[in-house]
Amino acid sequence: MNAQPFAIGPLFICSGVLGEPALPRGLTLCGVSRVGRDLRARRFSGSRPYCESPVNTPASRSGAILVFMLVAVALVVGVALMAGSAALSRSRLAADAIARAQLRAEAFSAAAMAAWAIDADTNGADHLLEPWAQGFRHGAAVATVSDERARLRFPAGADRALGFLLAKASNAREEDAMGQARLLDAWWRETLVLRTNAVLRAEEELLLAPGADPAAVAAALPSLTVLGDGRININTVSHDVFVALALGAGAEIGTAETLFNRVLRSRRRGEWFASLGMTEAHKLLMGEGDALSAKEIAALQAILPRLGVESGFFRITATAQRAGVRRTVQCVYERGAGRIHRWMEW
């Protein structure tokens, strides 16, 4: 039987656009004629075809509106979260600034307490058993005080003294350290001649010397100062500075070491120098049945003019810390004059 193909699908349904459906002969399908009539009516009446685009259906329009609303809500929520995050960041920054200001104030107070204690000490001798050497606490701040005259003053007056400190601090060879010491001394003499830097305000200025080894100089800075008259307090001096001073005066290193061990022994006995002289030195440095050798006496006589028992300059370092936030202030305070020679904060 020669039958026409029977198409079910868009071509059949959209016959209002593409033409009448072709039905097989002898085939009766309920409703087909009614659908055809409806399609023809729509076509001739100018109405929309029976087939409608899925995008234009009411359900599709409702879904699109819903998606748009969800996107809009998401954008609004995102903007709100960003604004809240920015506000929280500003709040944290403000809280951090307030915390730092409070810690700075507490560090200032601890440093002021240390300065008052230093001014109150007028007994004529400064040693490590006095209250100022024990430190101070105020709130979250702790202040420590060190004697500025426990350091070797630059220029030291002898390359050997500075060279020993540079070698000791940086583990450099003695020849290299002596070369650095001569370089620093020559730089300073040149600046005096050229009047480019008449006064050193801080020992860190030595780092500016052309040709100097920054690492070696930085390592030696805790043992150096540019303040004072060059005298060193025998009651507070460290091992390295004492030995450097003795070497600069022409003593042998073994003799210098022995003399400092005697000073350290008298400190451990709770003794300190109230005045300086050979009689006082003999009394404090000699043990029972232990006399000073001729070399020790000669070295002591050579360095006595460079020694003292009192200091006028003190380095105060106050650090306040709380909840991971830290503020530090540091200054060199001159007793009596109430003058601050340097001030640093970090």
C-alpha positions in Angstrom: 0.0 0.0 0.0 1.4 3.3 -1.0 0.9 5.4 2.1 2.2 8.8 3.0 4.5 9.1 5.9 2.8 10.1 9.2 4.7 12.8 11.1 4.2 13.4 14.8 6.3 16.3 16.1 6.9 19.9 15.6 6.1 19.7 11.8 2.7 18.3 12.6 1.9 20.5 15.5 3.2 23.7 13.8 1.2 23.0 10.7 -0.4 26.4 11.1 2.9 27.8 10.0 4.2 25.2 7.6 1.0 23.9 6.1 -1.7 21.4 6.7 -0.8 18.0 8.1 -0.7 15.1 5.7 -2.7 12.2 7.1 -2.6 8.7 5.7 -5.6 7.6 3.6 -8.2 5.6 5.5 -6.8 6.6 8.8 -9.2 8.2 11.2 -7.7 10.0 14.2 -9.9 11.4 16.9 -9.5 15.1 17.3 -7.2 15.6 14.3 -9.9 17.4 12.2 -10.7 19.6 15.2 -7.0 20.5 15.6 -6.8 21.2 11.9 -9.8 23.5 12.0 -8.4 25.3 15.0 -5.1 25.8 13.3 -6.8 27.1 10.2 -8.9 29.4 12.3 -5.9 30.9 14.0 -4.0 31.3 10.7 -6.8 33.1 9.0 -7.8 35.2 12.0 -4.2 36.6 12.3 -3.7 35.2 15.8 -0.6 33.5 17.1 0.2 30.1 15.7 -0.6 27.1 17.8 3.1 26.6 18.6 4.4 29.0 21.2 8.1 29.6 22.1 9.0 28.0 25.4 10.7 31.2 26.4 7.5 33.2 26.2 5.4 30.9 28.3 4.2 32.2 31.6 6.2 29.5 33.5 9.4 30.5 31.7 8.8 34.2 32.5 8.2 33.4 36.1 11.5 31.4 36.3 13.5 34.2 34.7 12.1 36.7 37.2 13.0 34.3 40.0 16.6 34.0 38.7 16.9 37.7 38.4 15.6 38.2 41.9 18.0 35.6 43.3 21.0 37.3 41.5 19.9 40.7 42.8 19.6 39.4 46.4 23.0 37.8 46.1 24.5 41.1 44.9 22.9 43.0 47.7 24.1 40.4 50.3 27.6 40.5 48.8 27.7 44.3 49.0 26.5 44.2 52.6 29.1 41.6 53.5 31.8 43.7 51.9 30.6 46.8 53.8 30.5 44.8 57.0 34.0 43.5 56.4 35.4 47.0 55.7 33.7 48.3 58.8 35.1 45.4 60.8 38.6 46.1 59.4 38.3 49.8 60.3 37.1 48.8 63.8 40.1 46.5 64.2 42.5 49.1 63.0 41.0 51.7 65.4 41.3 49.2 68.3 44.9 48.4 67.3 45.7 52.1 67.2 44.2 52.6 70.6 46.1 49.6 72.0 49.4 50.9 70.6 48.7 54.3 72.1 48.0 52.8 75.5 51.2 50.7 75.3 53.2 53.7 74.3 51.9 55.7 77.2 52.8 52.8 79.6 56.3 52.6 78.1 56.7 56.4 78.6 55.6 56.0 82.2 58.1 53.2 82.9 60.9 55.2 81.3 59.9 58.2 83.4 60.0 56.1 86.6 63.5 54.9 85.6 64.7 58.5 85.1 63.3 59.6 88.5 65.1 56.7 90.2 68.3 57.7 88.4 68.0 61.3 89.5 67.4 60.2 93.1 70.6 58.2 93.2 73.2 60.7 94.4 75.5 58.6 96.6 78.5 59.2 94.4 78.9 55.7 92.9 76.9 53.8 90.4 77.0 50.0 90.5 74.9 47.0 89.4 73.4 46.4 92.9 71.5 49.7 92.9 67.8 50.0 92.3 68.1 51.6 88.8 70.0 48.5 87.6 67.2 46.2 88.6 64.6 47.6 86.2 61.1 49.0 86.6 57.6 47.9 85.7 54.5 49.9 85.0 51.4 48.1 83.8 52.4 46.1 80.8 55.7 47.9 80.5 59.1 46.9 81.7 62.1 49.3 81.7 65.7 48.3 81.8 68.6 50.7 82.5 72.2 50.3 81.4 75.2 52.5 82.2 76.3 54.4 79.1 79.8 54.7 80.7 80.1 51.0 80.6 80.8 51.5 76.9 83.9 52.5 75.1 83.7 56.0 73.7 84.5 56.6 70.1 87.0 57.8 69.2 88.7 55.5 71.5 92.1 57.1 71.2 93.7 53.8 70.3 93.1 51.6 67.3 93.9 48.5 69.3 91.0 49.0 71.7 88.5 49.5 68.9 90.0 46.7 66.8 89.6 44.3 69.7 85.9 45.1 70.1 85.3 44.8 66.4 87.1 41.4 66.3 85.4 40.2 69.4 81.9 41.2 68.2 82.1 40.0 64.6 84.5 37.1 65.0 86.7 38.7 62.4 90.4 38.2 62.1 92.5 40.6 64.2 94.2 42.0 61.1 90.8 42.8 59.4 89.4 44.3 62.6 92.4 46.5 63.0 92.0 47.7 59.5 88.4 48.6 60.1 89.4 50.4 63.3 92.0 52.5 61.4 89.4 53.2 58.7 86.9 54.5 61.1 89.4 56.7 62.9 90.7 58.1 59.6 87.1 58.9 58.5 86.4 60.7 61.7 89.6 62.8 61.5 88.7 63.7 57.9 85.2 64.8 58.9 86.7 67.0 61.6 89.1 68.6 59.1 86.4 69.1 56.5 83.9 70.2 59.1 81.3 67.9 57.6 80.3 66.4 60.9 81.7 68.2 64.0 79.8 66.1 66.6 78.6 62.5 66.6 75.1 62.3 68.1 74.8 58.5 67.9 77.1 55.6 67.5 75.1 54.4 64.5 76.7 57.2 62.5 79.8 55.0 62.3 77.8 52.9 59.8 78.1 55.8 57.3 81.9 55.6 57.1 82.9 54.8 53.5 84.5 51.4 53.2 83.4 50.2 56.7 82.1 46.7 57.1 78.4 47.3 58.2 78.1 43.9 59.8 81.2 44.2 61.9 80.4 47.8 63.0 76.8 46.9 63.8 77.9 44.0 65.9 80.2 46.3 68.0 77.7 49.1 68.5 76.4 47.7 71.8 79.9 48.2 73.3 80.3 51.8 71.9 79.1 55.2 72.7 79.7 58.8 71.5 78.6 60.4 74.8 80.5 61.4 77.9 84.2 62.3 78.5 85.6 58.9 77.7 85.9 57.6 81.3 84.5 54.1 81.9 82.7 53.1 85.1 84.7 50.2 86.6 81.6 49.2 88.6 79.5 48.5 85.5 82.0 47.8 82.7 81.8 44.6 80.7 84.5 42.1 80.1 85.1 43.1 76.4 85.2 46.8 77.1 87.5 46.5 80.0 90.0 44.3 78.1 89.8 46.7 75.1 90.6 49.6 77.4 93.6 47.8 78.9 94.8 46.7 75.5 94.6 50.3 74.3 96.7 51.4 77.3 99.4 48.9 76.2 98.6 46.0 78.5 98.9 42.4 77.4 95.7 40.5 76.8 96.5 38.0 79.5 97.1 40.7 82.0 93.9 42.5 81.0 91.9 39.3 81.4 93.3 38.7 84.9 92.5 42.2 86.0 88.9 41.9 84.9 88.5 38.6 86.7 89.6 40.3 89.9 87.0 43.1 89.3 84.3 40.4 88.6 85.3 38.6 91.8 84.8 41.7 93.9 81.3 42.3 92.3 80.3 38.7 93.3 81.3 39.5 96.8 78.9 42.4 96.7 81.7 45.0 96.7 82.1 48.0 94.4 84.5 50.9 94.0 83.4 54.0 95.9 86.5 55.8 94.8 89.5 55.1 92.6 93.2 55.0 93.6 95.8 52.4 94.0 95.0 51.8 97.6 91.3 51.2 96.9 92.2 49.0 93.9 94.6 46.9 95.9 92.0 46.4 98.6 89.2 45.3 96.2 91.2 43.4 93.7 93.4 41.3 95.9 92.2 38.2 97.5 93.6 36.5 100.6 97.3 35.8 99.9 96.8 36.9 96.3 98.9 40.0 95.5 98.8 41.9 92.2 101.6 41.1 89.8 104.0 43.8 88.5 102.3 43.6 85.1 98.8 44.0 86.7 100.0 47.0 88.7 101.5 48.6 85.6 98.3 48.0 83.6 96.1 49.3 86.4 98.2 52.4 86.7 97.9 53.0 82.9 94.1 52.7 82.8 93.2 54.4 86.1 92.9 57.9 84.4 90.3 56.4 82.0 88.3 54.8 84.8 85.5 56.2 87.1 83.0 55.0 89.7 80.1 57.2 88.7 78.1 57.7 85.5 76.1 60.7 84.2 74.5 59.0 81.3 72.1 56.1 81.3 70.4 54.2 78.5 66.7 53.5 79.3 64.8 51.0 77.2 61.1 50.5 78.0 58.9 47.9 76.3 55.2 47.5 76.7 53.5 44.4 75.4 50.0 43.0 75.4 48.0 40.6 73.2 50.8 40.4 70.6 51.2 44.2 70.3 54.5 45.7 71.4 55.8 49.3 71.7 59.3 50.2 72.7 60.9 53.5 73.6 64.6 54.1 74.2 66.6 57.1 75.2 69.9 58.2 76.8 69.2 60.2 79.9 71.7 62.6 81.5 71.3 62.7 85.2 71.2 66.1 86.9 70.7 68.0 83.7 67.5 66.1 82.9 68.5 66.1 79.2 67.6 63.4 76.7 70.3 62.9 74.2 68.6 60.5 71.9 65.1 59.2 71.5 63.9 56.2 69.5 60.6 54.4 69.2 59.6 51.2 67.5 
